Amino acid sequence: MYGVNKNIVTMTIWIPKLSKHQGPAYLAIADTLEADIQSGRLAAGARLPTHRDLADALGVTVGTVTRAYGEAQRRNLISGEVGRGTFVGAQRHTAARLSRGESGSESAFARLAPLEPGLIDLSLNRAVAGLSGAQLAEALRRLSDGEDVGRLLDYAPDPGSPEHRAAAAHWLASRGLPATADQVVLTTGTQNAIATVLAELTHPNDTVLTECLTYPGVKAAARLLHVRLEGIAMDEQGLLPDALERALRTTGARVLYCIPTLQNPTTAVLSAERRAEVVALCRRYDAKIVEDNVYGFLVDRAPEPLMCAAPERTFYLDGTSKLLGGGLRVGLVLTPPGQPVPQSAGRIAAQVRAASGIVTPLTAELACRWFADGTAARLAVAQRAEAQRRQRLAHRWFDPLPFQSRPDAPMLWLPIPSPWRADDFVFQARNRGVAVTPGSVFAVGRDEPAPAVRVCLGAVSEERLSQGLAILAELVRQSPEAVPSGQ
C-alpha cells in the first residue's frame, strides 16, 4: 500500500487468488473479498482497485468485476463514493453475515453501518421529514406540563395500557375497521407485530404464503422463526387468486401474509373483487390472513380491508413509522374478535413480551395522543399530499420510461432494461451518489426476479430527491457498456 499525504486515500493493491474457486468468476471475487476482510488482510477503509485495473490483473472482463463489486456491496462489504472509488466498509464482515437472505443480501433492510456522506438515500421508505417535528415539540411540552407524567416511567400491561388500546381502537375505527380495545395489542413497531403474529400462527418448518415480491422484514422474521415462505405470483394489480388457490392446495400452508394496499415494493392495490376472492379462498382452506396495512393511510379511497370481510381469521397490522416517523415505533395488531375477550390478543401480547418486552409507555402515549386529538389524521393528509407531489416529480424525470407506481405511493418500482442487471445498476447508481434497492431484496423463493429496483421518494428533501431522480433517469437510459467503469 502507498500514500501521498493525509488527504489522499490509501490505495490497496488487492489481487484475489481465484484458482481454488469453482463457479462464476464474479462470485469467486466477492467470496475472496469477504474472506480477506474477515481475515484482516483488507482493513476497513481500504480503497480497492478500479474495475478496469482489477479486470486487467485477473484477465476477466470489466463487467465481471462490476458484478463482483455489486455482489460485495449487496453483502454490505464495500461502498462506493462519487469521484473517489470503492472502499471496504467498517465492520462490514459482521454485517454481511447478518444481512444476507436466502436469495442474496437484505442490506437494505439491515442497516448496520452509517451511509456515506452526501449519499442521496432513496433505498428506505420513511415518513417525509419535517412534517411532524413541530407537532412533536408541542406534544412533548404538553406532556411535560402534566402532573402525572411520571406514570410513563412505570411498566404497562403486556397488550398496552387500557387507555392506549382504547385510543388505538378509536383510530382504527375512524379508518373503517370494526375495532374494539380488547382486540388491540400494541407492539414495538410493525416489524415486531409481524414477527409476533407469525410466531403465534406457525411452528418451525411451516409454510407461509406471501406475494412473490414482499417486504424484507417478513423474510427476516421467517428466518428467525424457521418457517418457509412460498411466493404467490402477481401482476400489476397484486397477487393472483388462481396462484393463491394452487399454493393453498399444494403446499398445505395455512397462513397468508399480504399487503393489499400499496404493496411493497410494487405499489399495487388489490381490487375489491380480488379481495373477495382471497377471502373466499382462505375460508375454503381454513387459512389465517395477516394483513399489513402500514401504507393504507396514503390511499384516500382504498378498497375495504380484508379484516372487514373476514374478521374471524384476519390479523390486521398497522403502525406509526410511515405516518408519524420511524423513531416513534408503535405497532398495532387488531386480532380477531372473541367472546368475552379475544383469546388471540392475550397470546399475541405474550409473544410481544417474549420478543421485546412491553411497548415503551412514553412513545405509546405520544402516538395515542396524536390519534385522539386529530394530529395523526392531519399528518395523514399532509403525507398523502407530499407523496402525490413527489410522484409528479418522479413522472417528470422518468416519463416515458415504463415504471409502476400510483399517484399516492411513497415509492415506485422501476424495471431495469436489458442488458442491465439490477445489482449492477444499483452499484453504478451508488457510485454516482444515489442508493436504491434491487428487486432481489424483496424476492421470495429461488427464482431470479425480473430486473427492477425500488425507488423511495420520501426520505430526502425535494431538492435532493430531484437530484437523485435525475441521476437515475440518466443511468437507466444508458447501456451498461456506456457507463464509465473507473469508480
C-alpha positions in Angstrom: 0.0 0.0 0.0 1.1 3.6 -0.5 0.1 7.0 0.5 0.9 10.6 -0.5 -0.5 12.7 2.3 -3.3 12.6 4.8 -5.8 13.9 2.3 -5.0 11.1 -0.2 -6.8 7.8 0.4 -4.6 4.8 0.9 -4.6 2.6 -2.1 -4.7 -1.2 -1.7 -3.1 -3.4 -4.3 -5.5 -6.3 -3.8 -5.4 -9.2 -6.3 -7.6 -12.1 -5.2 -6.5 -15.6 -5.7 -9.2 -17.5 -7.6 -7.5 -20.7 -8.5 -9.3 -22.8 -5.8 -12.7 -21.4 -6.5 -15.3 -23.0 -8.8 -18.4 -21.4 -10.3 -18.9 -17.9 -11.7 -15.8 -15.7 -11.5 -17.8 -12.7 -10.1 -18.9 -14.8 -7.1 -15.3 -16.1 -6.6 -14.1 -12.5 -6.4 -16.8 -11.5 -4.0 -16.2 -14.6 -1.8 -12.5 -13.9 -1.7 -13.1 -10.3 -0.8 -15.3 -11.3 2.1 -12.7 -13.8 3.3 -9.9 -11.3 3.1 -11.9 -8.8 5.1 -12.7 -11.4 7.8 -9.1 -12.5 8.0 -7.8 -8.9 8.3 -5.9 -8.9 5.0 -8.2 -6.0 3.9 -8.7 -3.3 6.6 -11.8 -1.1 6.9 -11.5 2.0 4.7 -9.1 0.4 2.3 -9.6 1.6 -1.3 -10.0 -1.3 -3.8 -8.7 -1.4 -7.3 -10.8 0.2 -10.1 -13.0 -2.1 -12.1 -10.6 -1.9 -15.1 -7.4 -2.4 -13.1 -8.8 -5.5 -11.3 -10.2 -6.9 -14.6 -6.8 -6.5 -16.3 -5.0 -8.1 -13.3 -7.3 -11.1 -13.3 -7.8 -11.5 -17.0 -11.6 -11.1 -16.8 -14.0 -8.6 -18.3 -14.8 -5.3 -16.6 -18.4 -6.5 -16.5 -17.3 -9.4 -14.3 -15.6 -7.1 -11.8 -18.7 -4.8 -11.8 -20.9 -7.8 -10.9 -18.4 -8.9 -8.2 -18.3 -5.4 -6.6 -22.1 -5.3 -6.9 -22.4 -8.6 -5.0 -19.9 -7.4 -2.4 -22.0 -4.2 -1.9 -25.1 -6.3 -1.6 -23.4 -8.2 1.2 -22.7 -4.8 2.9 -18.9 -5.4 2.5 -18.0 -2.3 0.5 -19.3 1.1 -0.5 -18.7 3.5 -3.4 -18.0 7.2 -3.1 -18.6 9.5 -6.0 -15.3 10.6 -7.6 -13.2 8.6 -5.1 -13.6 4.9 -5.7 -14.7 1.7 -3.9 -13.8 1.1 -0.3 -14.0 -1.6 2.3 -16.7 -0.6 4.9 -16.2 -0.5 8.6 -17.1 -3.9 10.2 -18.7 -5.0 7.0 -17.8 -8.6 7.5 -20.1 -8.9 10.5 -22.9 -7.0 8.6 -22.6 -9.5 5.8 -23.3 -12.5 7.9 -26.4 -10.8 9.4 -27.8 -9.2 6.4 -27.9 -12.0 3.8 -31.1 -13.6 2.9 -32.0 -16.8 1.1 -31.8 -15.1 -2.3 -28.9 -12.7 -1.5 -28.3 -9.7 0.7 -31.0 -7.8 2.5 -28.7 -5.0 3.5 -31.5 -2.5 2.6 -33.4 -3.9 5.5 -30.5 -4.5 7.9 -28.9 -1.0 8.1 -25.9 -1.8 10.2 -23.4 0.9 9.1 -23.6 4.7 8.5 -24.3 5.8 5.0 -21.6 7.5 3.0 -21.6 11.3 3.5 -23.6 13.1 0.8 -25.4 9.9 -0.4 -28.9 10.6 -1.6 -30.7 7.7 0.1 -33.7 6.5 -1.9 -33.5 3.0 -0.5 -35.7 3.2 2.5 -39.4 4.2 2.9 -39.7 6.9 5.5 -42.3 9.5 6.5 -41.5 12.7 4.8 -39.0 14.5 7.1 -40.1 17.7 8.8 -43.9 17.3 8.7 -44.2 16.2 12.3 -41.3 17.9 14.0 -43.3 20.9 15.3 -46.1 18.6 16.5 -43.6 16.5 18.4 -42.1 19.5 20.2 -45.6 20.7 21.2 -46.7 17.3 22.3 -43.5 16.9 24.5 -44.1 20.3 26.0 -47.7 19.5 26.9 -46.7 16.1 28.2 -44.0 17.6 30.5 -46.6 20.0 31.9 -48.8 17.2 33.1 -49.0 16.3 36.7 -48.9 12.6 36.1 -46.1 12.4 33.6 -44.2 10.1 36.0 -46.6 7.3 35.3 -44.9 6.8 31.9 -41.8 5.5 33.7 -43.8 2.5 35.0 -44.4 -0.8 33.3 -47.5 -1.2 31.2 -49.6 -4.3 30.8 -48.5 -6.7 28.1 -51.0 -5.6 25.4 -50.6 -1.9 26.3 -52.5 0.2 28.8 -56.3 0.2 28.6 -56.2 3.9 27.7 -53.7 3.4 24.9 -55.6 0.4 23.5 -58.8 2.3 23.5 -57.2 5.3 21.7 -55.7 2.9 19.1 -59.1 1.2 18.6 -60.8 4.5 18.1 -58.1 5.4 15.5 -58.6 2.2 13.6 -62.4 2.5 13.8 -62.1 6.0 12.3 -60.5 4.3 9.3 -63.4 2.0 8.8 -62.3 -1.0 10.9 -64.6 -2.8 13.4 -62.1 -2.4 16.2 -62.6 -2.7 20.0 -60.0 -2.0 22.6 -59.8 -5.7 23.8 -58.8 -6.7 20.2 -55.8 -4.4 20.1 -52.3 -5.3 21.1 -49.5 -2.6 21.0 -46.1 -3.7 19.7 -42.7 -2.0 19.3 -43.3 -1.2 15.6 -44.9 -3.2 12.7 -41.8 -5.4 12.3 -42.4 -6.6 15.9 -46.0 -7.1 15.0 -45.2 -9.3 12.0 -42.8 -11.4 13.9 -45.1 -12.0 16.9 -48.2 -12.7 14.9 -46.3 -15.2 12.7 -44.8 -16.8 15.9 -48.4 -17.3 17.2 -49.7 -18.7 13.9 -46.9 -21.0 12.9 -44.5 -23.8 14.0 -41.0 -24.4 12.7 -40.9 -25.8 9.2 -44.4 -24.5 8.4 -45.0 -22.7 5.1 -46.3 -19.1 5.0 -47.7 -17.7 1.7 -46.9 -14.2 0.6 -46.6 -12.2 -2.6 -43.6 -13.3 -4.7 -42.1 -9.8 -4.0 -42.6 -8.7 -0.4 -41.4 -6.6 2.5 -37.9 -7.8 3.5 -38.8 -7.8 7.2 -41.1 -10.7 6.6 -38.2 -12.7 5.2 -36.2 -11.8 8.3 -39.0 -12.9 10.6 -39.4 -16.2 8.7 -35.7 -17.0 9.1 -35.9 -16.2 12.8 -38.9 -18.5 13.2 -37.6 -21.2 10.9 -40.6 -21.1 8.7 -40.6 -21.3 4.9 -42.0 -18.6 2.6 -43.8 -19.5 -0.6 -44.2 -16.7 -3.1 -47.5 -16.1 -4.9 -47.4 -14.8 -8.5 -48.5 -11.2 -9.0 -49.4 -8.8 -11.8 -49.7 -5.0 -11.7 -52.9 -5.3 -9.6 -51.3 -7.5 -6.9 -51.4 -11.2 -6.1 -53.3 -13.6 -8.4 -56.1 -15.5 -6.8 -55.5 -18.5 -9.1 -51.9 -18.7 -7.9 -53.1 -18.4 -4.3 -55.5 -21.3 -4.8 -52.8 -23.5 -6.2 -50.4 -22.7 -3.4 -53.1 -23.4 -0.7 -53.9 -26.7 -2.4 -50.4 -27.9 -2.9 -48.3 -26.6 -0.1 -50.5 -27.2 2.9 -49.9 -23.6 4.0 -52.5 -22.1 6.3 -51.2 -18.6 6.8 -51.2 -15.8 4.2 -49.2 -12.6 4.7 -50.0 -9.9 2.3 -50.0 -6.1 1.7 -53.2 -5.4 -0.2 -52.9 -1.6 -0.3 -49.8 0.0 -1.7 -48.0 -3.3 -1.9 -44.3 -3.1 -1.0 -42.3 -2.9 -3.3 -44.7 -2.8 -6.4 -47.3 -0.2 -5.1 -50.1 -2.4 -6.3 -53.6 -2.0 -4.8 -55.6 -5.2 -4.7 -59.1 -4.6 -6.2 -62.3 -5.2 -4.2 -63.1 -8.2 -6.5 -59.7 -9.8 -5.8 -60.0 -9.2 -2.1 -63.3 -11.0 -2.1 -61.6 -14.0 -3.9 -58.8 -14.0 -1.4 -61.2 -14.1 1.5 -63.2 -16.9 -0.1 -60.1 -19.0 -0.8 -58.8 -18.5 2.8 -62.2 -19.6 4.2 -62.3 -22.6 1.9 -58.8 -23.8 3.0 -59.2 -22.5 6.6 -56.1 -20.2 6.3 -55.4 -17.3 8.5 -54.7 -13.9 7.0 -52.0 -11.5 8.2 -52.9 -8.1 6.6 -50.2 -5.5 6.6 -51.8 -2.0 6.0 -48.9 0.2 7.1 -49.3 2.4 3.9 -53.1 2.3 3.8 -53.5 5.8 5.2 -52.0 7.2 2.0 -54.9 6.0 -0.2 -57.9 8.2 0.2 -60.5 5.7 -1.1 -58.9 2.2 -0.9 -61.0 -0.9 -1.1 -62.2 -2.3 2.2 -59.5 -4.1 4.3 -59.6 -7.9 4.3 -60.2 -7.6 8.1 -63.7 -6.1 7.4 -64.7 -9.1 5.2 -63.1 -11.8 7.3 -62.6 -10.6 10.9 -62.8 -14.2 12.2 -59.5 -15.2 10.5 -57.6 -11.9 9.9 -54.8 -10.3 12.0 -54.6 -6.7 10.9 -51.3 -4.9 11.3 -50.6 -1.1 11.3 -48.1 1.2 12.8 -46.9 4.8 13.2 -43.5 4.7 11.5 -44.6 5.6 8.0 -47.2 8.1 9.2 -45.6 9.8 12.2 -41.9 9.0 11.9 -39.6 6.0 12.1 -38.4 6.9 15.6 -41.9 6.7 17.0 -42.2 3.0 16.8 -45.7 1.9 17.9 -47.2 -1.1 16.1 -50.9 -2.1 16.2 -52.3 -5.6 15.9 -56.0 -5.9 15.6 -56.8 -9.5 16.5 -60.0 -11.5 15.5 -62.9 -10.7 17.8 -63.9 -13.2 20.5 -66.2 -13.7 23.5 -65.9 -12.3 26.0 -62.3 -11.3 25.4 -60.3 -12.3 22.3 -58.0 -15.1 23.3 -55.7 -14.4 20.4 -55.0 -10.9 21.8 -53.6 -12.4 25.0 -51.5 -14.8 23.1 -50.1 -12.2 20.8 -49.3 -10.0 23.9 -47.4 -12.9 25.4 -45.4 -13.2 22.2 -44.6 -9.5 22.2 -43.3 -9.7 25.8 -41.2 -12.7 24.9 -39.7 -11.0 21.9 -39.2 -7.4 23.0 -40.9 -6.7 26.3 -43.6 -4.1 26.7 -44.1 -1.2 24.4 -42.5 1.9 25.8 -45.3 3.9 27.5 -43.8 7.2 26.5 -43.9 6.5 22.8 -47.3 4.9 23.1 -48.6 8.0 24.9 -47.3 10.3 22.2 -48.8 8.2 19.4 -52.2 7.8 21.1 -52.4 11.5 21.9 -52.0 12.2 18.2 -54.6 9.6 17.4 -57.1 11.2 19.8 -56.5 14.9 19.1 -56.6 14.7 15.3 -52.9 15.3 14.8 -52.5 11.8 13.2 -55.4 12.5 10.8 -53.9 15.8 9.8 -50.5 14.3 9.2 -52.0 11.6 7.1 -53.5 14.2 4.8 -50.1 16.1 4.7 -48.2 12.9 4.0 -50.6 12.0 1.2 -50.3 15.4 -0.4 -46.5 15.2 -0.2 -46.5 11.7 -1.7 -48.6 13.0 -4.6 -46.2 15.9 -5.2 -43.2 13.7 -5.2 -44.8 11.2 -7.6 -45.4 14.1 -10.0 -41.8 14.9 -9.8 -40.8 11.3 -10.5 -43.0 11.3 -13.5 -41.3 14.4 -14.9 -37.9 12.6 -14.7 -38.9 9.1 -15.8 -41.6 9.6 -18.4 -41.9 7.9 -20.9 -39.9 5.1 -19.3 -42.1 2.3 -18.0 -42.4 2.1 -14.2 -45.0 1.0 -11.7 -46.4 3.5 -9.2 -49.6 5.2 -8.0 -50.3 8.9 -7.5 -50.3 8.4 -3.7 -47.5 5.9 -3.3 -44.3 6.8 -1.4 -42.2 4.8 -3.8 -42.0 3.4 -7.3 -41.0 0.2 -8.9 -38.6 0.8 -11.8 -37.8 -2.0 -14.3 -34.2 -2.1 -15.5 -33.9 -2.6 -19.3 -31.7 -5.2 -20.8 -28.7 -5.7 -20.8 -28.6 -4.1 -17.3 -28.7 -6.4 -14.3 -30.4 -4.8 -11.3 -27.5 -5.3 -9.0 -25.1 -3.7 -11.4 -27.5 -0.8 -11.8 -27.7 -0.4 -8.0 -23.9 -0.4 -7.8 -23.4 2.1 -10.5 -26.2 4.4 -9.0 -24.4 4.3 -5.7 -21.1 5.2 -7.3 -22.9 8.3 -8.5 -24.3 9.1 -5.1 -27.8 7.5 -5.1 -28.9 4.5 -3.1 -31.8 2.4 -4.3 -32.8 -1.2 -3.6 -32.6 -4.1 -6.0 -35.5 -6.4 -6.6 -33.6 -9.4 -5.2 -34.0 -8.0 -1.7 -37.8 -8.5 -2.0 -37.9 -11.8 -3.9 -39.3 -14.9 -2.3 -38.0 -18.2 -3.5 -35.2 -19.2 -5.7 -36.3 -17.7 -9.0 -34.5 -14.6 -10.1 -37.0 -11.7 -10.2 -37.3 -9.6 -13.3 -34.6 -6.9 -13.1 -36.1 -3.9 -11.2 -35.3 -1.5 -8.3 -37.4 0.2 -5.7 -37.0 3.9 -5.5 -38.3 5.6 -2.3 -39.4 9.2 -2.6 -40.0 10.5 1.0 -36.6 10.2 2.8 -34.9 13.3 1.5 -35.7 16.9 0.7 -37.5 17.7 -2.6 -34.3 19.3 -4.0 -32.2 16.2 -3.1 -34.9 13.9 -4.5 -34.9 15.8 -7.8 -31.1 15.4 -8.0 -31.3 11.7 -7.3 -34.1 11.1 -9.8 -32.1 12.9 -12.4 -29.1 10.6 -11.9 -31.2 7.5 -12.0 -33.1 8.7 -15.1 -29.8 9.3 -16.9 -28.3 6.0 -15.8 -31.3 3.9 -16.8 -31.3 5.4 -20.3 -27.7 4.3 -20.8 -26.3 1.0 -21.8 -24.0 -0.7 -19.1 -21.2 -0.7 -21.7 -21.5 3.1 -22.0 -21.1 3.7 -18.2 -17.6 4.6 -17.2 -16.1 1.8 -15.1 -13.3 3.8 -13.4 -15.0 4.0 -10.0 
